[in-house]
Amino acid sequence: MSIATGPAVYSAAATASEDNAQQIARCAALQQAQIKDTRIELAQALPAGSSLTKVDGTSATTSTPVCRVVATVSTAAEKHLGIEVWLPLADWNGRLLGTGKSGFGGYIDYNELTAAVARRFAAVNSDTGHKGKGSGEPGKLLEWAANPETLRDWGHLSVHLMTVAAKKLIQAYYGQSAQYSYLDTCGGVEAMTEVEYFPDDYDGVAARSPGIYYSHLMESFLWGAMLPAHQPDALLTHDALALLNHAVLQSCGGVHALEDGFLEHPMQCHFDPAQLQCKTGDTPANCLGAAQVQQAQRLYSPPRNALTGDALYPGFARGSELAWGAIQYHLAAYYAQPLLASAVFGNAAWEWTTYDFGADSALVDRKLGLLLNATNPDISRFAARGGKLIMTQGWADEVNAPTKPIEYFDAVAKHEGGIASAQRSFRLLMVPGMGHCGIGPGPTTIGGALPPTKYSPDRDVVSALQAWVEHGKAPTRFISTKYVGDKPSNGVKFERPVCVYPMESRYSGSGDRRLAGSFSCVKATVSR
């Protein structure tokens, strides 16, 4: 093939027959590609086994040869969105997989890219419009958040812009468009921004642990840390959290919950931490102080607007206690403080412990609400073009309190005229025992934290989206695995079905509880 005339129309057979030199040259030719608002910084062929250094200093290694394209997309004068597009040199599956960020972004996530191209997707990731490490520092200005243009790019436009550029690069390299495009992203608000505001970008979207009400999510971080900041003896220590979690599991799940380490139906649990409050003569290691009880009750409860009494964000579910370390300080200091100080209060030294959940809450809504939140229940434009959305949320999430996705699904169903209508394009999975985007005490592979032993529509959300979008096979339930020590090489500890909301998994009354087949999906019994 002649490189001088540009990339030829893609064919798996032709690409596979190219020698190494031809592949390198074909990739390098992308350096000259003319794409509107996009500058190609680097186009290089990476052989399988290539290592790239991640922002944390560790490395990610490619398992398949790719054409790596590093580019910047201009969003305004002197403002640039950094992206990387990885294009399989052979055996491309004809599809784009967009990948996203949690936290504040600021870097290219090579883990996401290497995982996507291993499945033969063309893949794209972005730095969300600024350079950083994913979080802030208390008292240090986030320059990108203080600038309205880069704040807009981060909060609203970055995924859209990287997607448009990636599709053009795919066309330039393969000589044809991607047949289908999918987005798989953890946390933040990126997935729902795409569904609500840019419905033409993707055919299928996997929204994992989505902080769709981002401005109020920041307020929930402040709420969780406020009492210990003013009253240090309210801090729930590691031992106190273990004591509380054990009591919750024992009270609401009995022997099976204690053995498994998680609650299967946390919304039916109303354990009151006051039962653990120390009495005269109690050993402190076996009880909670009065201030600790108050802190536990506070974390289970929604933060409220001090003027209106309205709930700003849900409280955490019972059974999630072991992961509450970060919500009692780190999330407030390294996320809420730097973002609000930079984007709302205009003062890097703003003291977060003075936050007023009345007047300040109104100010946050005015300055950040329209820019960062994606809570519009009208997803009809996305649905009308055949778009499919699968949202996953763990009941043991330690960052996003878990019932917000339920509230959102219910709002979509109300807008669409019922659950059945909403489910034509939107399926919600509430995963017992799963933390933020995976991990956690339960069987959490469905959340994406640990790769399934075999990608298939009943074990992997992206595969399920493909089956739904491309073949009309809507998902009804998934199988999620708990590995011994959370390592697939150690073998399976047990499995559970993950049901499509409003169904939930129930033990059938007989059979091995380690097997998913011993459970069935029934209508959820929700007690709030």
RADA-V698518 format. One record per residue. SS is DSSP state (H for helix, E for strand, C for the rest). PHI is phi as a letter, one per 30 degrees, with the letter a starting at -180 (* if undefined). NEAR is the number of other ideal C-beta (glycine too) atoms within 8 Angstrom. Layout:
BEGIN
SS;PHI;NEAR
SS;PHI;NEAR
END
This chain:
BEGIN
C;*;7
C;c;4
H;d;9
H;d;4
H;c;4
C;j;8
C;d;10
C;d;7
C;e;6
C;d;12
C;b;6
H;e;9
H;d;6
H;d;10
H;d;13
H;d;8
H;d;5
C;d;12
C;d;5
H;d;7
H;d;6
H;d;9
H;d;15
H;d;9
H;d;9
H;d;13
H;d;15
H;d;11
H;d;12
H;d;14
H;e;8
H;c;6
C;d;10
C;c;3
E;b;11
C;e;4
C;i;7
E;b;12
E;c;6
E;d;13
E;d;6
E;a;8
E;b;13
E;b;8
E;d;13
E;c;9
C;d;7
C;e;7
C;j;7
C;d;8
E;c;8
E;b;9
E;d;6
C;d;12
C;d;7
C;d;5
C;j;5
C;d;6
E;b;8
E;c;11
E;c;9
C;d;15
C;c;8
C;b;11
C;d;11
E;b;12
E;c;16
E;c;13
E;c;14
E;c;10
E;b;15
E;b;10
E;c;13
E;d;10
E;c;12
E;a;6
C;e;3
C;i;4
E;c;11
E;b;9
E;c;17
E;d;12
E;b;16
E;b;13
E;c;14
E;c;14
E;c;14
E;e;15
C;d;12
C;b;10
C;i;9
C;e;13
C;d;8
C;i;6
E;b;12
E;c;15
E;c;15
E;d;17
E;b;13
C;b;14
C;b;15
C;c;9
C;i;9
C;c;13
C;i;14
C;j;12
C;a;11
C;d;10
C;c;10
H;d;11
H;d;8
H;d;12
H;d;16
H;d;12
H;d;9
H;d;13
H;d;16
H;d;8
C;c;10
C;i;9
C;d;13
E;d;15
E;b;14
E;b;17
E;b;14
E;b;16
C;c;12
C;i;12
C;j;16
C;a;12
C;c;6
C;a;11
C;b;7
C;j;11
C;b;9
C;c;13
C;b;7
C;d;9
C;i;7
C;c;8
C;d;8
C;d;14
H;e;9
H;d;12
H;d;12
H;d;10
C;c;8
H;e;5
H;d;9
H;d;13
H;d;13
H;d;10
H;e;16
H;d;14
H;d;11
H;b;10
H;c;10
H;d;14
H;d;16
H;d;12
H;d;13
H;d;15
H;d;17
H;e;10
H;d;16
H;d;14
H;d;12
H;d;11
H;d;16
H;d;15
H;d;10
H;d;10
H;d;14
H;c;10
C;i;9
C;a;7
C;d;6
C;d;10
C;d;5
E;b;12
E;b;14
E;b;18
E;b;18
E;b;15
E;b;15
E;c;12
C;i;14
C;i;13
C;b;13
H;e;12
H;d;17
H;d;12
H;d;14
H;d;16
H;d;14
H;d;11
H;c;9
C;b;9
C;d;12
C;d;4
C;d;12
C;b;11
C;d;10
E;b;17
E;b;15
E;c;15
E;c;12
E;c;16
C;h;14
C;d;14
C;d;12
C;d;12
C;c;10
H;d;14
H;d;12
H;d;12
H;e;11
H;d;13
H;d;16
H;d;12
H;d;13
H;d;13
H;e;12
H;d;13
H;c;15
H;d;11
H;d;11
H;d;13
H;d;9
H;c;6
C;b;8
H;e;5
H;d;7
H;d;12
C;d;9
C;d;14
C;d;6
H;e;6
H;d;7
H;d;10
H;d;13
H;d;9
H;d;13
H;d;14
H;d;11
H;d;9
H;d;12
H;d;14
H;d;14
H;d;10
H;d;8
H;c;16
H;b;14
H;i;7
H;d;5
H;d;8
H;d;15
H;d;11
H;d;6
H;d;12
C;j;9
C;a;15
C;c;16
C;d;12
C;b;10
H;d;14
H;d;10
H;c;9
C;c;13
C;b;7
C;e;10
C;c;6
H;d;14
H;d;7
H;d;7
H;c;11
E;d;11
C;d;9
C;c;6
C;e;3
C;j;3
C;d;8
C;d;5
H;e;7
H;d;6
H;c;6
C;a;12
E;c;14
C;d;11
H;e;8
H;d;10
H;d;14
H;d;13
H;d;10
H;d;14
H;d;13
H;d;11
H;d;10
H;d;11
H;d;9
C;c;7
C;d;9
E;d;13
E;b;9
C;d;10
C;d;7
C;c;8
C;c;5
C;i;5
C;d;6
E;d;7
E;d;13
E;a;13
C;d;10
C;d;9
C;d;13
C;d;14
C;d;13
C;j;17
C;c;15
H;d;12
H;d;8
H;c;10
C;d;14
C;e;8
H;d;10
H;d;13
H;d;12
C;a;9
H;e;9
H;d;13
H;d;15
H;d;11
H;c;11
H;b;14
H;d;13
H;d;14
H;d;17
H;d;14
H;d;14
H;d;17
H;d;14
H;c;11
H;c;11
H;c;6
C;i;6
C;a;6
C;e;9
C;c;6
C;e;10
C;c;5
H;d;14
H;d;7
H;c;6
C;e;10
C;c;8
C;d;12
C;c;10
H;d;7
H;d;9
H;d;14
H;d;9
H;d;9
H;d;15
H;d;9
H;d;7
H;d;9
H;c;14
H;e;10
H;d;4
H;d;10
H;c;9
C;c;13
C;b;11
C;b;9
C;d;6
C;d;9
C;d;6
C;c;15
H;d;8
H;d;7
H;d;12
H;d;11
H;d;6
C;c;8
C;j;7
C;d;14
E;b;13
E;b;14
E;c;17
E;c;15
E;c;16
E;b;17
E;d;18
C;d;17
C;c;17
C;d;16
C;c;11
C;c;10
C;c;12
C;e;12
C;d;17
C;d;9
H;d;14
H;d;13
H;d;12
H;e;9
H;d;12
H;d;13
H;d;8
H;d;10
H;d;12
H;d;12
H;d;8
H;d;10
H;d;9
C;j;6
C;k;7
H;d;7
H;e;6
H;d;9
H;d;13
C;d;10
C;d;7
C;b;10
E;b;14
E;b;12
E;c;13
E;c;15
E;c;11
E;c;15
C;d;14
C;i;18
C;c;18
E;d;14
C;d;13
C;i;13
E;k;15
C;h;11
C;j;13
C;d;8
C;c;17
C;d;12
C;c;17
H;d;14
H;d;16
H;d;17
C;j;12
C;d;8
C;b;11
C;d;6
C;d;10
C;d;6
C;b;5
C;d;8
C;a;8
C;e;10
C;c;8
C;b;15
C;b;10
H;d;14
H;d;13
H;d;11
H;d;13
H;d;15
H;d;14
H;d;11
H;d;14
H;d;12
H;c;6
H;b;7
C;i;4
C;c;7
C;d;7
C;d;13
C;c;5
E;a;11
E;b;12
E;c;12
E;c;17
E;c;13
E;c;13
E;c;13
H;d;8
H;i;5
H;h;7
C;b;7
H;e;8
H;d;4
H;d;7
C;j;7
E;d;9
E;d;8
E;a;11
E;b;12
E;b;14
E;d;13
E;c;11
E;c;10
E;d;11
C;e;12
C;c;7
E;d;10
E;b;14
E;d;12
E;b;8
E;d;7
C;d;8
C;j;3
C;a;4
C;j;7
C;d;5
C;d;8
C;d;8
C;c;9
H;d;8
H;d;5
H;d;11
E;b;11
E;b;7
E;c;12
E;b;7
E;d;6
C;d;9
C;c;7
C;c;7
C;b;6
C;c;3
END
